Amino acid sequence: MTQRILVHDLANDSYEYVNFLHAQTLCSSYSRPDTANAVPLPGYVDHTRPDSDYAAAFLRRQALSQPIHSYDVSDNIKPSFASPCMDVIRLTKPHRAFGPVMSRAYLNMSKKVGQLEAMRALEAASKRLTKMEFRYTASDEELCDFAKSKSTQVMRQVAKIDDEAKAFERVCEILADYGLAFRPEQIKKAEENGELKSLINRATNELWWRRALRKRAAIEIERVARDLTLVHKHGQAYCSNFSLTRRRQRDADNADMLKNTVAYDEDDAENWFSLYELSNKSISNPEIRRAEMFVRLKGFENIAKSCGHVAMFYTPTCPSRFHSVSKGKVNQAWLDAGRPTTRDAHQYMTSVFNNFRKAIDKAGIKVYGLRVVEPHADGCPHWHVLLFMAPAHRDAVTNAFRAAAMADSPNEPGANTYRFKTESIDWSKGSAVGYVAKYLSKNIDGQHIPTDLATELDGLSAAERVVTWARVNGLRQFQFIGGPSVTVWRELRRLREEFKEDDAVFKHLDAGEWLTLENVRRAADTSDWEAFCLAMGGVFVRRQDQTIRPVYQVPQIMEKLIDEWGEEYTASLASKTRYGDVAGARVVGVVFRAAFLATRTRNWKTENKETFLRGTKRIMTGVTDVFEALEREQEYHRMADEQYEQYQNYLERVDELTALAFDESEWPAFVGVAHDVGQADSFLDLCQ
């Protein structure tokens, strides 16, 4: 029999209700139905957050008066399953499409670690995928329905709370129940700007819930896949098949949405494109993205050769505790460390690189190059770092990087062999671009890679799984180190025409300054990253010292306001988001000295393609419909026959009047019909 007792956790001074079972049920029985599937027991009421302070104080006094002393003796109890097959079904069935994945994982784990550990892992996975009444494995349709209902529920609850701070606190509690939360820096910014209401509005918005739940579900499913040891070289490399399938479906849905949405110029509706066309012309296109990266990296290499610099290639990786699988088996160090996630491992690698940067900055050493994040087959990330530097700094940079990489667990087995690798690139044997080309391609689209050596997959399949891995975990795959702003590079590529020296914008610039500006534009237009870097101040230039800088501006809107005297006036106000906070700043152009060059002069709006096309042709469509309807009903023929009949009657009447004009005895009758003649003349004029 289950008994719910309020327990006081002395460690963090919190209170919660706990289900207690008799010891002979193993306390973690897999055969006893309970709230494992997040289905509350009949009549269950959550008293962990009472509305009344008096009720809260009473519950605390009651908990303190009934202390519970317990110790874990589950290791001394041998498992006895009434029906393991039914237990597996009970745990996997609620997760729909992910259920078969969990079942196969249980079978594989039971052969390696036994049924008890496999069942415990399965139950832990089920709990991780379940938050209250929602499951992260729900279909997208179910997720959308849940987002709609939950946003409405939050709206009703916060509407009853007048205090904004308390309303936000309640929102955070609801979000926490489903594994969601606002970022700390986001909360801090909202509090400083007095925009806490905007965060509350987000929690009451259906679209915000959709995005948040989709992102969280993808992360949790992938973590469970690693916990169940599905992701490894001899299984599902880099990421789970379930995440890969979902990503393909999302890409297909996004492509349909982009094809059915247009962006049009507000001032010229004839100038429009589908978002699908625009995405294929941007760095969202893998081919363009790969080409730009090779161009920038080749430019760095040319600068290094001309300056007599050397190139070093480093490969740091994580300690053993971040790897879920080792030599085809579950890594015990990973289990002992609490199963660190992929993002935990990436944060560790980021801290290592930050420590390395601090060390070389303190020594006054400058480097430039590229960092690539790539996964091991078990989903644990490692980095490839290509750095260019002066020959005199080679040893100092290498030693500083090695010290940062080996600071954690330096004595564990294999650390000296695998944790940090370094290679010096010989210019006479090959280029740096060629050396890292396979890493770039593998992390973009897999072009020109016949086989992935780490997994024996073909290049396209390996790249698809690697990109899915990065998207699910929210990792930045590439980052250039050093060099000028790539934003300026991309903005100047929008300006195709040559700058004219006599242009009014450049009237305050001398010939040398104008030539400098034109050289930067020309280098960007011709995709010459080497020339662009040199014209912008070199690869070591600081952002505030580079020749041209990007200009960011918050969108402005014009609104009519009324002052205290009742007079109406127009003011320019910062544009706001749908949630009520000030919109983020956007790039509007670049600036050189005092010359501002606008690169985004058009005001683009988006709309459904079918609606847009119908709107642009609405007037002519209506006219055509009227004419077609009239023609179908032969209305023109009927109108022509009626006018012809009236004209024949008029001619007959004119003949009668002409005859009467010569008969003086009939003049009185003529006067009576004179009015009819006037009408007939008017009708004749109309017919002519």
C-alpha positions in Angstrom: 0.0 0.0 0.0 1.4 3.4 -1.0 1.7 6.0 1.8 2.5 9.7 1.0 4.4 11.5 3.7 5.8 15.0 3.8 9.5 14.8 4.1 11.9 17.6 5.2 15.2 17.6 3.4 17.7 19.0 5.8 20.3 19.4 3.2 18.5 22.1 1.3 15.7 22.9 3.7 13.0 21.9 1.3 9.8 19.9 1.7 8.2 17.5 -0.6 5.8 14.6 -0.6 7.3 11.1 -1.1 5.6 7.8 -1.9 6.7 5.2 0.6 6.2 1.4 -0.1 6.8 -1.5 2.1 10.3 -2.9 2.1 9.3 -6.3 0.7 8.3 -4.5 -2.5 11.9 -3.6 -3.1 10.9 0.1 -2.9 11.8 0.3 -6.6 9.6 -2.5 -7.8 9.2 -2.6 -11.5 6.0 -4.7 -11.3 4.0 -2.4 -9.0 2.0 0.3 -10.8 2.5 3.8 -9.3 3.1 7.3 -10.7 6.1 6.2 -12.8 4.3 7.3 -16.0 3.5 10.7 -14.5 -0.2 9.7 -14.1 -1.3 11.1 -10.7 -3.1 8.8 -8.3 -6.9 9.3 -8.0 -7.6 12.2 -5.7 -4.0 13.3 -5.6 -3.5 17.0 -4.7 -0.1 18.7 -4.8 0.4 20.4 -1.4 4.1 21.1 -1.9 3.4 24.7 -2.8 0.4 25.7 -0.7 -1.2 29.1 -1.3 -1.7 29.8 2.3 1.3 30.7 4.6 -0.6 29.2 7.5 -1.0 25.9 5.6 2.7 25.9 4.7 3.8 26.5 8.3 1.4 23.7 9.6 2.8 21.2 7.1 6.4 22.0 8.2 5.5 21.6 11.9 3.9 18.3 11.1 7.0 17.1 9.1 9.4 18.1 11.9 7.2 16.3 14.5 7.5 13.1 12.5 11.1 12.7 11.5 12.0 9.8 9.2 15.2 7.9 9.6 16.0 5.6 6.7 19.0 3.9 5.0 19.4 2.2 1.7 19.4 -1.6 1.9 18.4 -2.3 -1.7 21.8 -3.8 -2.5 21.1 -6.6 0.1 17.8 -7.4 -1.6 17.9 -9.8 -4.5 15.6 -8.8 -7.4 12.6 -10.8 -8.1 10.5 -9.7 -11.1 7.0 -11.0 -11.4 7.1 -10.4 -15.2 10.0 -8.6 -16.7 8.4 -8.5 -20.1 5.3 -6.7 -18.8 7.6 -4.3 -16.9 9.4 -3.4 -20.1 6.1 -2.9 -21.9 4.8 -0.7 -19.1 7.9 1.5 -19.3 8.2 1.7 -23.1 4.6 1.8 -24.3 3.9 5.4 -23.2 6.8 6.7 -25.3 5.2 5.6 -28.6 7.8 5.7 -31.5 10.7 5.8 -29.0 9.4 2.7 -27.2 11.0 0.1 -29.6 14.3 1.9 -29.2 14.1 1.6 -25.5 13.2 -2.1 -25.7 16.2 -2.9 -27.9 18.4 -1.0 -25.6 17.1 -3.0 -22.6 17.8 -6.3 -24.4 21.4 -5.3 -25.3 22.1 -4.0 -21.8 20.6 -7.0 -20.0 23.2 -9.2 -21.8 26.1 -7.0 -20.6 25.1 -5.8 -17.2 22.2 -8.0 -16.2 18.4 -7.6 -16.0 18.4 -5.5 -12.8 20.8 -2.8 -14.0 19.1 -2.8 -17.4 15.7 -2.4 -15.8 17.0 0.4 -13.6 18.4 2.1 -16.6 15.1 1.7 -18.5 13.1 3.2 -15.7 15.6 6.1 -15.3 15.2 6.8 -19.0 11.4 6.7 -18.8 11.5 9.2 -15.9 13.9 11.5 -17.7 11.6 11.5 -20.7 8.6 12.3 -18.6 7.7 15.6 -17.0 4.4 15.7 -15.2 1.8 14.7 -17.8 4.0 15.5 -20.8 6.5 13.2 -22.5 9.4 14.5 -24.6 8.8 11.6 -27.0 5.4 12.9 -28.0 4.7 13.5 -31.7 4.9 17.0 -33.0 1.1 17.2 -33.3 0.8 16.2 -29.6 3.5 18.7 -28.7 1.7 21.5 -30.5 -1.6 20.7 -28.7 0.1 20.5 -25.4 1.8 23.9 -26.0 -1.6 25.5 -26.8 -3.2 24.1 -23.7 -0.3 24.9 -21.4 0.1 28.5 -22.6 -3.6 29.0 -22.0 -3.3 27.5 -18.5 -0.4 29.8 -17.6 -2.3 32.8 -18.9 -5.2 32.0 -16.6 -3.0 31.5 -13.6 -0.9 34.7 -14.0 -4.1 36.8 -14.7 -5.1 36.3 -11.0 -1.8 37.7 -9.7 -1.5 41.5 -9.6 2.1 41.6 -8.5 4.5 41.2 -11.5 7.3 39.6 -9.5 5.0 37.0 -7.9 3.5 36.3 -11.3 7.0 35.7 -12.8 7.9 33.5 -9.9 4.8 31.4 -10.6 5.7 31.2 -14.2 9.1 29.9 -13.4 7.6 27.2 -11.2 5.4 26.0 -14.0 8.2 26.0 -16.5 10.4 24.1 -14.1 7.8 21.3 -13.9 8.5 20.6 -17.6 12.2 21.1 -17.6 12.1 24.6 -19.0 13.6 27.9 -17.7 14.7 31.3 -18.8 18.4 31.9 -19.0 19.9 33.8 -16.0 21.3 36.5 -18.2 17.9 36.9 -19.8 16.2 37.3 -16.4 18.9 39.8 -15.3 18.5 41.9 -18.4 14.7 42.0 -18.1 14.9 43.0 -14.4 17.3 45.8 -15.2 15.2 47.2 -18.1 11.9 46.8 -16.3 10.7 44.2 -18.9 9.9 41.3 -16.6 6.4 41.3 -18.1 7.9 40.3 -21.5 9.1 37.0 -20.0 5.7 36.4 -18.6 4.2 37.1 -22.0 6.5 34.5 -23.5 5.2 31.8 -21.1 1.7 32.6 -22.2 2.5 32.3 -25.9 1.8 29.1 -27.7 4.7 29.5 -30.3 7.2 30.1 -27.5 6.1 26.9 -25.8 6.5 25.0 -29.1 10.0 26.1 -29.6 11.1 25.6 -26.0 9.6 22.1 -25.8 11.0 21.0 -29.2 14.5 22.1 -28.2 14.2 20.5 -24.8 12.8 17.3 -26.2 15.6 16.9 -28.7 18.2 17.3 -26.0 16.6 14.9 -23.5 16.0 12.2 -26.1 19.6 12.4 -27.2 20.8 12.2 -23.6 18.7 9.2 -23.0 20.1 7.5 -26.1 23.6 8.0 -24.7 22.5 6.8 -21.2 21.2 3.6 -22.8 24.5 3.3 -24.7 22.9 3.4 -28.1 25.4 5.9 -29.5 28.8 4.4 -30.2 30.9 3.3 -33.1 29.4 -0.2 -33.5 25.8 1.0 -32.9 24.4 4.4 -33.9 27.4 6.6 -34.5 27.5 10.3 -33.4 23.8 10.6 -32.7 20.8 8.3 -32.3 18.7 7.2 -35.3 15.6 8.6 -33.7 17.1 12.1 -33.5 18.3 11.8 -37.1 14.8 10.8 -38.3 13.3 13.7 -36.4 15.8 16.1 -37.9 15.0 14.9 -41.4 11.3 15.5 -40.8 11.9 18.9 -39.4 14.1 19.9 -42.4 11.3 18.7 -44.7 8.7 20.7 -42.8 10.9 23.8 -42.8 11.5 23.5 -46.5 7.8 23.4 -47.1 7.3 26.4 -44.9 10.1 28.4 -46.6 8.6 27.5 -50.1 5.2 28.8 -49.0 6.4 32.0 -47.4 7.6 35.0 -49.4 9.6 38.1 -48.5 8.5 41.2 -50.4 9.7 44.8 -50.6 7.1 47.0 -48.8 7.7 49.8 -51.4 7.7 47.5 -54.4 5.5 44.5 -54.1 6.7 43.2 -57.5 10.1 42.6 -55.9 9.6 39.4 -53.9 11.3 36.0 -53.4 10.3 32.9 -51.5 12.3 32.3 -48.3 13.4 29.0 -49.8 15.2 30.9 -52.6 16.8 33.3 -50.2 18.0 30.6 -47.9 19.8 28.9 -50.9 21.6 32.2 -51.6 22.9 32.6 -48.0 25.3 30.7 -45.8 22.4 28.5 -44.9 23.3 26.7 -48.1 26.0 24.1 -47.2 27.8 24.7 -50.4 28.1 28.4 -49.9 29.0 27.9 -46.2 31.8 25.5 -47.1 33.1 27.8 -49.9 33.2 30.8 -47.6 35.1 28.9 -45.0 37.7 27.7 -47.5 38.1 31.2 -48.8 38.7 32.7 -45.3 41.1 29.9 -44.3 43.0 30.2 -47.6 43.4 33.9 -47.0 44.8 33.2 -43.5 47.3 30.7 -45.0 48.5 33.2 -47.6 49.0 35.8 -44.9 50.9 33.3 -42.8 53.2 32.4 -45.7 53.9 36.0 -46.7 54.7 36.9 -43.0 56.9 33.8 -42.5 54.5 32.4 -39.9 54.2 28.7 -39.0 51.0 26.5 -38.8 50.3 24.2 -35.9 47.4 21.7 -35.7 46.2 20.7 -32.2 43.6 18.0 -31.2 42.6 18.2 -27.5 39.9 15.9 -26.2 38.0 15.3 -22.9 39.1 13.1 -20.0 37.8 9.6 -19.8 34.8 10.4 -17.6 33.1 12.3 -20.5 33.1 9.2 -22.8 30.1 7.0 -22.4 31.6 4.0 -24.2 35.1 2.7 -24.0 36.4 -0.2 -26.1 32.9 -1.3 -27.0 31.6 -1.3 -23.4 30.0 1.1 -21.1 32.6 3.3 -19.5 32.6 2.8 -15.7 34.3 6.2 -15.2 31.4 7.8 -17.1 28.9 6.1 -14.8 30.9 7.0 -11.7 30.9 10.7 -12.8 27.1 10.8 -13.1 26.8 10.3 -16.8 28.1 13.7 -18.1 26.3 15.0 -21.1 27.6 16.2 -24.5 27.1 19.8 -23.4 28.9 19.1 -20.2 31.9 17.9 -22.2 31.7 20.9 -24.6 31.7 23.3 -21.6 34.8 21.5 -20.3 36.6 22.0 -23.6 35.5 25.6 -23.7 37.1 26.2 -20.3 40.3 24.5 -21.4 40.5 26.8 -24.4 39.7 29.9 -22.3 42.6 29.0 -19.9 44.9 28.6 -22.9 43.9 32.0 -24.3 44.5 33.7 -21.0 48.0 32.1 -20.8 49.1 33.3 -24.2 47.5 36.7 -23.7 49.4 37.1 -20.5 52.6 36.2 -22.4 51.8 38.8 -25.2 51.5 36.1 -27.9 49.0 36.6 -30.8 47.6 33.7 -32.9 45.0 33.4 -35.6 43.3 30.4 -37.2 40.2 28.1 -36.9 38.5 25.9 -34.3 36.4 22.9 -35.3 34.2 21.0 -32.9 33.7 17.3 -33.9 32.1 14.4 -32.1 33.6 11.0 -31.2 31.4 8.1 -32.3 29.9 8.0 -28.7 28.8 11.7 -29.0 31.6 13.1 -26.8 33.1 16.2 -28.5 36.7 16.9 -29.3 38.3 19.9 -30.9 40.6 20.5 -33.9 42.4 23.8 -33.7 44.5 25.2 -36.5 46.7 28.1 -35.4 49.1 30.4 -37.3 51.8 32.1 -35.3 55.3 33.5 -35.4 58.0 30.8 -35.4 59.4 32.1 -32.1 56.1 31.5 -30.4 55.6 27.9 -31.5 56.9 26.2 -28.4 55.3 28.6 -26.0 51.9 28.2 -27.6 52.2 24.4 -27.7 53.3 24.2 -24.1 50.5 26.5 -22.9 47.8 24.5 -24.8 49.2 21.2 -23.5 49.2 22.5 -19.9 45.6 23.6 -20.2 44.5 20.3 -21.8 46.3 18.1 -19.2 45.4 20.1 -16.1 42.4 17.8 -15.4 43.2 14.1 -14.6 46.7 14.1 -16.1 47.6 10.6 -14.7 44.6 8.6 -15.9 45.5 5.7 -18.3 46.0 6.8 -21.9 46.1 10.5 -21.0 49.5 11.2 -22.5 48.6 9.4 -25.7 45.1 10.6 -26.5 44.3 13.7 -24.5 46.4 16.2 -26.5 47.9 15.7 -30.0 50.0 18.2 -31.9 51.3 18.3 -35.4 53.4 20.9 -37.3 52.4 21.6 -40.9 55.2 21.5 -43.4 54.5 24.0 -46.2 56.6 22.0 -48.6 54.4 18.9 -48.2 51.0 20.5 -48.3 48.8 23.4 -47.3 46.9 24.0 -44.1 43.7 24.2 -46.0 44.2 20.8 -47.5 45.0 19.5 -44.0 41.7 20.5 -42.5 39.6 20.2 -45.6 38.2 16.8 -44.5 37.2 18.1 -41.1 35.4 21.1 -42.6 33.6 18.9 -45.1 32.7 16.3 -42.6 31.0 18.9 -40.4 29.1 20.5 -43.2 27.8 18.2 -46.0 30.4 15.4 -46.4 31.3 16.3 -50.0 34.6 14.8 -51.3 34.8 12.3 -48.4 34.4 8.8 -49.7 34.5 7.1 -46.3 34.5 8.2 -42.7 37.5 6.5 -41.1 36.1 6.7 -37.5 32.9 4.9 -38.3 33.2 3.4 -41.8 30.1 5.3 -42.9 30.2 7.1 -46.2 30.9 10.8 -46.1 27.4 12.1 -46.7 25.9 9.8 -44.0 28.6 10.7 -41.5 28.1 14.5 -42.2 24.4 14.2 -41.8 24.8 12.6 -38.4 27.5 15.0 -37.3 25.3 18.1 -38.2 22.3 16.5 -36.4 24.5 16.0 -33.3 25.6 19.6 -33.3 22.0 21.0 -33.9 20.5 18.8 -31.2 23.1 19.8 -28.6 23.2 23.4 -29.7 26.9 23.5 -30.4 28.8 26.0 -32.5 30.8 23.9 -34.9 33.2 26.5 -36.4 34.9 29.6 -35.0 37.6 31.7 -36.6 40.2 33.1 -34.3 41.7 36.5 -35.1 41.0 38.5 -38.3 38.6 41.4 -38.9 34.8 41.3 -38.6 33.2 38.9 -41.0 30.0 40.9 -40.6 31.7 43.8 -42.5 32.8 41.3 -45.1 29.3 40.1 -45.7 27.7 43.6 -45.6 30.2 45.1 -48.1 29.4 42.2 -50.5 25.9 43.7 -50.8 27.5 46.8 -52.4 28.3 45.8 -55.9 28.9 49.2 -57.5 32.2 51.0 -57.2 32.4 53.9 -54.8 32.6 57.2 -56.7 35.1 59.7 -55.4 32.8 62.6 -56.1 29.9 61.1 -54.3 28.4 63.4 -51.7 28.8 60.8 -49.0 32.6 60.9 -49.4 33.0 64.7 -49.8 34.9 65.0 -46.5 37.4 62.2 -47.4 40.6 62.8 -49.1 41.9 60.7 -52.0 43.8 58.3 -49.8 40.9 57.7 -47.5 38.6 57.1 -50.4 41.0 54.6 -51.9 41.3 52.8 -48.6 37.5 52.4 -48.5 37.3 51.3 -52.1 40.1 48.7 -51.5 38.1 47.1 -48.6 34.9 47.0 -50.7 36.7 45.6 -53.7 38.4 42.9 -51.7 35.1 41.8 -50.2 33.4 41.9 -53.6 36.1 39.7 -55.2 36.2 37.2 -52.3 39.8 38.0 -51.5 40.0 37.4 -47.7 43.8 38.1 -47.7 43.4 41.5 -49.2 40.4 42.2 -47.0 42.3 41.4 -43.8 45.2 43.7 -44.8 42.9 46.5 -45.8 41.0 46.2 -42.5 44.2 46.5 -40.4 45.6 43.0 -40.4 44.8 39.7 -38.7 45.5 41.0 -35.2 43.4 44.1 -35.5 41.0 44.8 -32.6 37.4 45.4 -33.4 37.5 49.1 -32.4 40.6 49.7 -34.5 39.5 48.1 -37.8 39.1 50.3 -40.8 35.4 49.8 -41.2 32.9 48.8 -38.4 29.4 47.4 -38.6 26.5 49.7 -37.5 23.7 48.2 -35.4 20.4 49.9 -34.8 17.2 49.0 -33.0 14.3 49.2 -35.5 12.3 52.4 -35.1 8.6 53.0 -35.6 6.6 56.2 -35.9 3.6 56.6 -33.6 1.2 59.4 -33.0 1.0 60.4 -29.3 -0.9 63.0 -27.3 0.9 65.3 -24.9 -0.4 66.6 -21.6 -2.1 69.6 -23.3 -4.0 67.3 -25.6 -2.0 68.1 -28.7 -1.2 65.3 -31.1 2.4 64.8 -32.2 4.5 62.1 -33.9 7.4 60.4 -32.2 10.0 57.8 -33.2 10.0 54.9 -30.8 12.0 51.8 -30.5 10.3 48.8 -32.1 9.1 46.1 -29.7 8.7 42.4 -30.0 5.4 40.6 -29.8 6.2 40.0 -26.1 6.5 43.7 -25.3 10.3 44.2 -24.8 12.5 46.3 -27.0 13.6 44.5 -30.2 17.2 43.5 -30.6 19.6 45.7 -32.6 20.1 44.8 -36.3 22.8 45.5 -38.8 21.9 48.5 -41.0 25.2 49.3 -42.6 28.9 50.0 -42.0 30.8 53.2 -41.1 34.2 54.5 -42.2 35.4 57.5 -40.4 32.3 59.7 -40.5 30.9 58.1 -43.7 27.9 55.9 -43.1 27.1 53.3 -45.8 23.6 51.8 -45.6 23.6 48.2 -46.8 20.0 47.4 -45.9 17.9 50.0 -47.6 14.8 47.9 -48.3 12.0 47.2 -45.8 11.2 43.5 -46.3 8.0 41.9 -45.0 7.0 38.2 -45.0 3.6 36.7 -45.9 2.1 33.4 -46.9 2.8 32.9 -50.6 -0.7 32.0 -51.6 -2.1 35.0 -49.6 0.5 37.3 -51.2 -0.2 36.3 -54.7 -4.0 36.5 -54.2 -3.6 40.0 -52.8 -1.5 41.3 -55.6 -4.0 40.2 -58.2 -7.1 40.9 -56.2 -8.4 43.8 -58.3 -8.1 42.2 -61.7 -9.3 38.9 -60.4 -12.5 40.6 -59.3 -13.1 42.4 -62.6 -12.4 39.2 -64.6 -14.8 37.3 -62.5 -17.6 39.9 -63.2 -17.1 39.8 -66.9 -16.9 36.1 -67.1 -20.1 35.8 -65.1 -21.9 38.2 -67.4 -20.7 36.4 -70.5 -21.7 33.1 -69.1 -25.3 34.4 -68.5 -25.3 36.1 -72.0 -26.1 39.3 -70.3 -24.5 41.3 -73.1 -26.8 39.8 -75.7 -29.9 40.6 -73.7 -28.7 44.2 -73.1 -28.0 44.7 -76.9 -31.4 43.4 -77.9 -33.2 45.7 -75.5 -31.3 48.8 -76.7 -32.0 47.8 -80.4 -35.7 47.5 -79.7 -35.8 50.9 -78.0 -34.0 52.4 -81.0 -36.5 50.9 -83.5 -39.4 52.4 -81.5 -37.6 55.8 -81.6 -37.3 55.7 -85.4 -40.9 54.9 -85.8 -41.9 57.8 -83.5 -39.7 60.2 -85.5 -41.4 59.3 -88.7 -44.8 60.0 -87.1 -43.6 63.4 -85.9 -42.3 64.3 -89.3 -45.6 63.6 -90.9 -47.5 65.6 -88.3 -45.3 68.6 -88.8 -46.8 69.1 -92.3 -50.4 68.7 -91.0 -51.3 71.9 -89.2 -54.5 70.3 -87.8 -52.4 67.8 -85.8 -50.1 70.4 -84.1 -52.0 70.2 -80.7 -51.2 66.5 -80.6 -47.6 67.3 -81.5 -47.2 69.6 -78.4 -48.3 66.7 -76.3 -45.5 64.4 -77.5 -42.8 67.1 -77.5 -41.6 65.8 -74.2 -41.2 62.3 -75.7 -39.1 63.7 -78.5 -36.7 65.3 -76.0 -36.3 61.9 -74.3 -35.7 60.2 -77.7 -33.0 62.7 -78.6 -31.3 62.0 -75.3 -31.5 58.4 -76.0 -30.1 58.9 -79.5 -27.1 60.8 -78.1 -26.5 58.0 -75.6 -26.6 55.3 -78.4 -24.2 57.3 -80.5 
